[in-house]
Amino acid sequence: MTWPPPRDLRTEHLLRELAPQVLGAVLRRFSYFGASEDAVQEALLAAVTQGRREGGPRSRGPG
């Protein structure tokens, strides 16, 4: 992987839009801002890294 990674504007937009919502949900559950923020950042980074490596999510279909 090259550094910095190539910009994927769609992914960047989704992360900027959804990260605060995810943080809010985690924060409501665990109440510790610092730990919640760290957990969300690590999870989103892992998701983006896996998506680039494996080509994004695949539909599981019905059921």
N, C-alpha and C positions, 0 to 999 in steps of 0.2 A: 504494500500500500504506500502510495506517495504521500508526502506531507507538504503543505496542507492538503487534505483530501479534496477532490473536486466538489464544487458546490452543486448541490441538488436543490434547486429553489423550491420545488414542491415539498420535499422533506423538511426543509428549513421552515417553510410557512406552517406546515402541520405542527412541527415542534413548538414554534412560537405561539401558535394558537392553543394547543392542547396541554402544554406543560403546566401552565397555571391551574388548569382544571384538575390535572392529575395530582399536583402538589396539594391543592385544596382537599381532595378526597383523602389523601394519605394523612394530611395534617389533622383532619377531623377524626380520623381513626386513632392516631398515635399521640397527638398533642405536642410533640417535640419538634419545633420548626427546623432546627439545624439538622437533626437526624432525618427528618422527613425530606428536606431539600436534598441532602446527600443521596438518599435512597432513590429519589425520583431522577436525579441527574445520572446516577449510575445505571439505572434501568433504561433510561432513554438512550444513553450512549451505547449500551449493550444491544438494544433493539436496532439502532442505526447501523452498528458494526455488523450484526448478524444479517440485516437486510441487504447490505452491500455485498457481503460474502455469499449469501445464498439466493439473492435475487428478490427479496421481499416476501411478504406473506402469500401463502397459497390458499385458495378457497377450499374449505373443508366440505362444501356441499351441504345439502339438507341433512338434518338429523344430527 
